[in-house]
Amino acid sequence: MKIASFNIAGIKARMPALTAWLEEAKPDVAILQEVKSVDENFPREHFENMGYNVETHGQKSFNGVAILSKYPLEDVMCGLPGDDSDEQARYIEANVVNERAVRVCGLYLPNGNPVEFDAEGAPIHDGKYGYKLGWMARLHARAEELMAAEEPFLMAGDYNVIPQAEDAARPEAWTKDALALPDSRNAYRKLMNLGLTEAFRNRNPAPEQYTFWDFQRGAWNRNDGIRIDHFLLSPECADLLKDCQIDKEIRGREKPSDHVPIWIELAA
């Protein structure tokens, strides 16, 4: 089973690029972020005609996540538990049912910028950065619940976290950014310390492997990228892992997203 994650930066703007990639890459499951569409306006029929079952959790003009699957989707859950007041559409879960069920959790983790700092230069856990860290704490709690079930699951999407210095072309440029602050990285490591496996680094230890290049300042042409799109796998899911790769070349095509797809192959 091939499962991909792709922040498409707007379903309307990216329909031709997304369709071409789906036809070429042929993922069995595609987890999409930043679709920027309410559910009723999502082009469901287009993807159904391509053979996909479709589940969405949308929001007008912002955020929005979706799962496209060639296998049945069951027990769908929209929204990350832990805060009933959170109206941002950033999380969706479903069982992908093939020969065995795999719980797929698609996420678009908050960016967290701008960050405010106190007089000593320490980041203040308030505003957008406070929301990011609170969201990560809720994600950790959900991962604990899923781990307790001892069933295969994965958490995939745009984490907006640069795990280590080697995951940025210019790490010094990100030291005061929410994507690379110590508290962001520690929250990410805390997730992994539950026993989750980071699929890409499990298969690709080399540096200079990125999933995002800013539209500004010629970042793509200079390969000034960062790696912020990740797959975290439960032990039961990691046992099924065969491969994990990044479709980097997509970034150089016409009207691309600023992200590129990352995918895994499972023996499931």
BELBELCOR-V296240 format. One record per residue. N is the residue number from 0. RES is the residue in one letter. NEAR is the number of other C-alpha atoms within 12 Angstrom. Layout:
BEGIN
n=N res=RES near=NEAR
n=N res=RES near=NEAR
END
This chain:
BEGIN
n=0 res=M near=30
n=1 res=K near=32
n=2 res=I near=46
n=3 res=A near=45
n=4 res=S near=51
n=5 res=F near=51
n=6 res=N near=44
n=7 res=I near=43
n=8 res=A near=34
n=9 res=G near=35
n=10 res=I near=39
n=11 res=K near=22
n=12 res=A near=20
n=13 res=R near=32
n=14 res=M near=24
n=15 res=P near=20
n=16 res=A near=29
n=17 res=L near=40
n=18 res=T near=27
n=19 res=A near=20
n=20 res=W near=30
n=21 res=L near=35
n=22 res=E near=18
n=23 res=E near=13
n=24 res=A near=27
n=25 res=K near=24
n=26 res=P near=34
n=27 res=D near=33
n=28 res=V near=45
n=29 res=A near=44
n=30 res=I near=52
n=31 res=L near=52
n=32 res=Q near=47
n=33 res=E near=45
n=34 res=V near=40
n=35 res=K near=34
n=36 res=S near=30
n=37 res=V near=27
n=38 res=D near=24
n=39 res=E near=15
n=40 res=N near=20
n=41 res=F near=31
n=42 res=P near=28
n=43 res=R near=25
n=44 res=E near=16
n=45 res=H near=20
n=46 res=F near=27
n=47 res=E near=19
n=48 res=N near=15
n=49 res=M near=22
n=50 res=G near=21
n=51 res=Y near=30
n=52 res=N near=28
n=53 res=V near=34
n=54 res=E near=41
n=55 res=T near=42
n=56 res=H near=41
n=57 res=G near=35
n=58 res=Q near=29
n=59 res=K near=22
n=60 res=S near=21
n=61 res=F near=23
n=62 res=N near=36
n=63 res=G near=43
n=64 res=V near=49
n=65 res=A near=54
n=66 res=I near=51
n=67 res=L near=47
n=68 res=S near=38
n=69 res=K near=27
n=70 res=Y near=29
n=71 res=P near=26
n=72 res=L near=30
n=73 res=E near=22
n=74 res=D near=18
n=75 res=V near=25
n=76 res=M near=26
n=77 res=C near=30
n=78 res=G near=35
n=79 res=L near=35
n=80 res=P near=26
n=81 res=G near=16
n=82 res=D near=18
n=83 res=D near=11
n=84 res=S near=10
n=85 res=D near=19
n=86 res=E near=19
n=87 res=Q near=31
n=88 res=A near=35
n=89 res=R near=43
n=90 res=Y near=46
n=91 res=I near=43
n=92 res=E near=38
n=93 res=A near=36
n=94 res=N near=30
n=95 res=V near=37
n=96 res=V near=25
n=97 res=N near=21
n=98 res=E near=13
n=99 res=R near=20
n=100 res=A near=25
n=101 res=V near=38
n=102 res=R near=38
n=103 res=V near=45
n=104 res=C near=48
n=105 res=G near=49
n=106 res=L near=46
n=107 res=Y near=46
n=108 res=L near=46
n=109 res=P near=37
n=110 res=N near=31
n=111 res=G near=33
n=112 res=N near=28
n=113 res=P near=22
n=114 res=V near=30
n=115 res=E near=22
n=116 res=F near=19
n=117 res=D near=11
n=118 res=A near=8
n=119 res=E near=8
n=120 res=G near=12
n=121 res=A near=16
n=122 res=P near=28
n=123 res=I near=25
n=124 res=H near=23
n=125 res=D near=20
n=126 res=G near=20
n=127 res=K near=23
n=128 res=Y near=31
n=129 res=G near=24
n=130 res=Y near=26
n=131 res=K near=37
n=132 res=L near=37
n=133 res=G near=27
n=134 res=W near=34
n=135 res=M near=38
n=136 res=A near=27
n=137 res=R near=25
n=138 res=L near=38
n=139 res=H near=30
n=140 res=A near=22
n=141 res=R near=28
n=142 res=A near=37
n=143 res=E near=24
n=144 res=E near=17
n=145 res=L near=29
n=146 res=M near=28
n=147 res=A near=17
n=148 res=A near=15
n=149 res=E near=19
n=150 res=E near=25
n=151 res=P near=34
n=152 res=F near=43
n=153 res=L near=48
n=154 res=M near=47
n=155 res=A near=49
n=156 res=G near=45
n=157 res=D near=44
n=158 res=Y near=45
n=159 res=N near=39
n=160 res=V near=40
n=161 res=I near=40
n=162 res=P near=36
n=163 res=Q near=31
n=164 res=A near=27
n=165 res=E near=23
n=166 res=D near=34
n=167 res=A near=30
n=168 res=A near=26
n=169 res=R near=24
n=170 res=P near=24
n=171 res=E near=15
n=172 res=A near=18
n=173 res=W near=26
n=174 res=T near=23
n=175 res=K near=24
n=176 res=D near=27
n=177 res=A near=40
n=178 res=L near=41
n=179 res=A near=37
n=180 res=L near=38
n=181 res=P near=24
n=182 res=D near=31
n=183 res=S near=40
n=184 res=R near=28
n=185 res=N near=23
n=186 res=A near=32
n=187 res=Y near=38
n=188 res=R near=24
n=189 res=K near=25
n=190 res=L near=32
n=191 res=M near=28
n=192 res=N near=20
n=193 res=L near=25
n=194 res=G near=25
n=195 res=L near=33
n=196 res=T near=33
n=197 res=E near=34
n=198 res=A near=37
n=199 res=F near=34
n=200 res=R near=28
n=201 res=N near=22
n=202 res=R near=21
n=203 res=N near=18
n=204 res=P near=16
n=205 res=A near=12
n=206 res=P near=20
n=207 res=E near=25
n=208 res=Q near=33
n=209 res=Y near=41
n=210 res=T near=43
n=211 res=F near=44
n=212 res=W near=33
n=213 res=D near=24
n=214 res=F near=21
n=215 res=Q near=13
n=216 res=R near=12
n=217 res=G near=14
n=218 res=A near=22
n=219 res=W near=28
n=220 res=N near=15
n=221 res=R near=16
n=222 res=N near=25
n=223 res=D near=27
n=224 res=G near=37
n=225 res=I near=39
n=226 res=R near=42
n=227 res=I near=45
n=228 res=D near=49
n=229 res=H near=50
n=230 res=F near=46
n=231 res=L near=46
n=232 res=L near=41
n=233 res=S near=37
n=234 res=P near=26
n=235 res=E near=28
n=236 res=C near=35
n=237 res=A near=32
n=238 res=D near=22
n=239 res=L near=26
n=240 res=L near=32
n=241 res=K near=21
n=242 res=D near=26
n=243 res=C near=33
n=244 res=Q near=32
n=245 res=I near=35
n=246 res=D near=28
n=247 res=K near=29
n=248 res=E near=25
n=249 res=I near=30
n=250 res=R near=33
n=251 res=G near=23
n=252 res=R near=20
n=253 res=E near=17
n=254 res=K near=21
n=255 res=P near=33
n=256 res=S near=37
n=257 res=D near=38
n=258 res=H near=44
n=259 res=V near=43
n=260 res=P near=45
n=261 res=I near=42
n=262 res=W near=40
n=263 res=I near=42
n=264 res=E near=31
n=265 res=L near=31
n=266 res=A near=21
n=267 res=A near=25
END
